[in-house]
Structures are given as structure tokens and as C-alpha cells.
Amino acid sequence: MKRQRNKGRVTLASAAAMCAVAALPGQAHAAGTPAYTFDPGARTIRGAAANAEASVLDAGSVYRSAIGPGEKLYYRVKLDAKSNAYVSAVAVPKPGGATAYGDGITVSIRDLNDSRCGSEDARFGSTEFARPISAYAYRTVDKKSGTCQEAGTYDVLIERESKPTSNQEPWDLELRFALEPKLRKGSAMPTEAPETWPSTSPAPPAGDDRKRAGGAGHYDATGLETGTWVDSVAPGQTRFYRVPVDWGQQLFASTALSNSTSGKDEFMGNALSFSLENPAGGHVTDAYLSYSGRSATASLDPVPPVAYNNRFDYSSEVSGMRFAGWYYLSVTLSPKVAEVYGDKPIPLTTTVQVKNKAEESPYDGDAGIFAVTEKDKEMAKSGDSAPQAARSETMQLVAAGGIGAGTVLVLGLGVWTLLARRRPRPAGGPPAGSGQQPPFGGPPPQAG
């Protein structure tokens, strides 16, 4: 009976794993799917107009919400007096909707006296076309500060600005709340921002260009490592990639839009947006390119190597490079490009370089999303997104479960036969060679 129970456990584990595979979302998307892929594990919540009625966010969780034009919505977090906290928001307007220069969101964390702890805004700027935009707010522990240092309840306020001429539909929101790990005891970290760092773009990486299709959101962003990557982007579409950048490493990135085969050469200003966000969802920097039917390149301004003390700089290009982990690149092509050059995707070549050897993490213990693991490096090398990696792990579990079930069955039959041969025959049982069938002398007969 014990053998049978073990076999049942393995078989159930295999079945459960198969169900898990079926439940995981893929990177391929059916026609008509929204332009942004939300985390399927996100919980849906409503923002509150009154802070006292706000829903509480849990650290490490992802949420979905929505915000209308001109709305100011509250959420809440509970913080201790020792942890740096980050709440990010990705605002996702309906594809093709009109936007204006100042349209966007502001995310802030505030204490219950309405003192602002930290904030960031995200705007469409001069591109003026709808696309996912990201910003984060933070509460950092600082002995020199007199506000936002106590343990307790804090408000997260998200504000939307939209001009009357802009699309007035609600924007979807994807919210994340993360706590930064504590520093190792006795570690003396610099308390001033760096003054200089290498700012000359390196020579192009060696090796052939390789094809790698981008994802449709932060959740399914495609992993990239140092190299040149070929994809395509359609008017109105956003492609997402992610790059692991460790402590002490410096990221350089550019993207080039291929020439059009339409034969047209009409000039279009700010036709493409190229953006960089950090592991906590904070906006770091961006670049834009104009297009006239000929190949054009947008390069991000050089950002400093990842370092803890970058946070003490006022510029997002520096302060945003404050921790290791996955850094996200997104490329959006203006929907207006279709009016001149057609709606077919245009080839896109993105070049990524990560320089310098990785340095030791300053954190105590597991750093979670604020670290680069060997698995992360493997995912960047293979091009796996998070859901693809999860499917791969699940299939390995299924394979292991299948092998385990087969092994238990074979071994069980062998032991069964051996014991049957050794155990004494019951009184009155059939003599050897009588041609009688089991239960005497072997396993039960197979039905049919």
C-alpha cells in the first residue's frame, strides 16, 4: 500500500504541473489583444478619492486599476522605519487616443499630514502619442530628514493630467509595491552622488545581428544581453525588452528604425520613443527620433554604472540607476507613421551593451528583484521572458514527474515479482506449474 500511495503522489504532481502549464500565459498574442500585456497575477483594485477609504497595497504584489482625466486617486501602504519603499505605476491609455504635451501622471508617497516623501511624473512630452508610460514614488530612510521616517501608514497618490482636447477615456494602471533590501551591517556606503563616469559610447558589439521579438509589457518583456538585436515595430505598437545590469555595470542602448520601402520621404518629427525604466518601475531616461523614410537612430544618453550612491543625485538619469536588477527598454512607433508610410511593421535594430565586471551587492541576504542572478543571465542569453522561463521550469517538473512515475512503476513491479517468488505458497494453493493465474505467484492480470 505504501508503494501505491507514493506512485499516486508522483502522478498527481505530474497532473498538477500539466495544469499549471496550461494556465500560464504565453508570449504570443491573438489578434485583437490590447497593446499592453498586464501581469495575469495582478489583483484589481479601485483608487479612492478620499485617502481614508484607500485600499492597502501589499509589498511584492502587483495590482490593476484605472484613472480618469483629472482624477486624483489614493492607495495606501504600511511601512516600517527601516525600509526604503517604492510604488510604481504604468499608465496605459487606449491605443491611438489623442494626447497633448503636458498629459501624463504624477505618483507620490505622502505621510498622513500630506507631506510629500518622494515623487516622479511621466509625460508624453513632444511625442504626443498614446503609449505606456511609467513613474514611481519612493520613501527613503534618511537620518537627516525630518519627514516620512516613522513607521506607519502612508498614502500613495496618483494624479492624471489630460488636456480637454485629449482622449477622455480612463487609462489602465499597473501598480507595483516593492521594498528595498536592508544594507549589510557595518557597510559604509557613500552618501554623495558620483560626479563623473564614462560617457563615451563604446564601439559596436562584436558578432552577427540576431533576431529577437520584443514583448508587449513589462511582464513579458524579452530578455537581452550585450549584442545587436533585430525586431520590427508597427505604427502604434510598443515593444518591451529587459536587460540584467549588476552592481558596477554600465548600460548603453540605442535603437535604429530601418528605411521605408514605400518610396516616400515625408518628414515626421518625434516618430519614435525609446525609454528606459529601472527594476522598481522608475523612469530613468528616454530618447526620440524623427523619420523621413530613411534609417534613423535614437540613443539613450549615457547613464552611470549602477551604484547605491546614485540615489543622491537630483537627475533621474543618475538617481534611477540606484540598484541592480532587470532594466526595461521600450520602443514605441507613432501611429501617425501609418498615415504616410503604411501600417506594416518596420524593421528595428536595437543595440545593447553592458560594460564592466559585476561588483558585490551591498544588501544583506536575498535581494529579490534588486539583484542579477545566474538564472537572469541565462534568460538574457536565451531571450526568455518571465512567463517563458516559468513554462520551462514547469515542463522540467512535468518531465521529472513523468520519469518518477515510470521509475516507481517499474521498480514496484520488480519488487512485487521478487516478493511473490520468495513468499511461501498458501496451504491449498495451486502447485507449481499448474497453470493457475494470480493472485498466487505474480502481479494481478491486466484487464482485457
ZIKA-V488338 format. One record per residue. N is the residue number from 1. BURIAL is I if it has 16 or more other ideal C-beta (glycine too) atoms within 10 Angstrom, else O. Layout:
N	BURIAL
N	BURIAL
//
This chain:
1	O
2	O
3	O
4	O
5	O
6	O
7	I
8	O
9	O
10	I
11	I
12	O
13	I
14	I
15	O
16	O
17	I
18	I
19	O
20	I
21	O
22	O
23	O
24	O
25	I
26	O
27	I
28	O
29	O
30	O
31	O
32	O
33	O
34	O
35	I
36	I
37	I
38	I
39	I
40	O
41	O
42	I
43	O
44	O
45	I
46	O
47	I
48	I
49	O
50	O
51	I
52	O
53	O
54	I
55	O
56	O
57	I
58	O
59	O
60	O
61	O
62	I
63	I
64	O
65	I
66	I
67	I
68	O
69	I
70	O
71	I
72	O
73	I
74	I
75	I
76	I
77	I
78	O
79	I
80	O
81	O
82	O
83	I
84	I
85	I
86	I
87	I
88	I
89	I
90	I
91	I
92	I
93	I
94	O
95	I
96	O
97	I
98	O
99	I
100	I
101	O
102	O
103	I
104	I
105	I
106	I
107	I
108	I
109	I
110	I
111	I
112	O
113	O
114	O
115	O
116	O
117	I
118	I
119	I
120	I
121	I
122	I
123	I
124	I
125	I
126	O
127	I
128	I
129	I
130	I
131	I
132	I
133	I
134	I
135	I
136	I
137	I
138	I
139	I
140	I
141	I
142	O
143	O
144	O
145	O
146	O
147	O
148	I
149	I
150	O
151	O
152	O
153	O
154	I
155	I
156	I
157	I
158	I
159	I
160	I
161	I
162	I
163	O
164	O
165	O
166	I
167	I
168	O
169	O
170	O
171	I
172	I
173	I
174	I
175	I
176	I
177	I
178	I
179	I
180	I
181	I
182	I
183	I
184	O
185	O
186	O
187	O
188	O
189	O
190	O
191	O
192	O
193	I
194	O
195	O
196	O
197	O
198	O
199	O
200	O
201	O
202	O
203	O
204	O
205	O
206	O
207	O
208	O
209	O
210	O
211	O
212	I
213	I
214	I
215	I
216	I
217	I
218	I
219	I
220	I
221	I
222	I
223	I
224	I
225	I
226	I
227	I
228	I
229	I
230	I
231	I
232	I
233	I
234	I
235	I
236	I
237	I
238	I
239	I
240	I
241	I
242	I
243	I
244	I
245	I
246	I
247	I
248	O
249	I
250	I
251	I
252	I
253	I
254	I
255	I
256	I
257	I
258	I
259	O
260	I
261	O
262	O
263	O
264	O
265	O
266	O
267	O
268	I
269	O
270	I
271	I
272	I
273	I
274	I
275	I
276	I
277	I
278	I
279	I
280	I
281	I
282	I
283	I
284	I
285	I
286	I
287	I
288	I
289	I
290	O
291	I
292	I
293	I
294	O
295	O
296	I
297	O
298	I
299	O
300	I
301	O
302	I
303	I
304	I
305	I
306	I
307	I
308	I
309	I
310	I
311	I
312	I
313	I
314	O
315	O
316	I
317	I
318	I
319	I
320	I
321	I
322	I
323	I
324	I
325	I
326	I
327	I
328	I
329	I
330	I
331	I
332	I
333	I
334	I
335	I
336	I
337	I
338	O
339	O
340	I
341	I
342	O
343	O
344	O
345	O
346	I
347	O
348	I
349	I
350	I
351	I
352	I
353	I
354	I
355	O
356	O
357	O
358	I
359	O
360	O
361	I
362	I
363	I
364	O
365	O
366	O
367	I
368	O
369	I
370	I
371	I
372	I
373	O
374	O
375	O
376	I
377	O
378	O
379	I
380	I
381	O
382	O
383	I
384	I
385	I
386	I
387	I
388	I
389	I
390	O
391	I
392	O
393	O
394	I
395	O
396	O
397	I
398	I
399	O
400	O
401	I
402	I
403	O
404	I
405	I
406	O
407	O
408	I
409	O
410	O
411	O
412	O
413	O
414	O
415	O
416	O
417	O
418	O
419	O
420	O
421	O
422	O
423	O
424	O
425	O
426	O
427	O
428	O
429	O
430	O
431	O
432	O
433	O
434	O
435	O
436	O
437	O
438	O
439	O
440	O
441	I
442	O
443	O
444	O
445	O
446	O
447	O
448	O
//
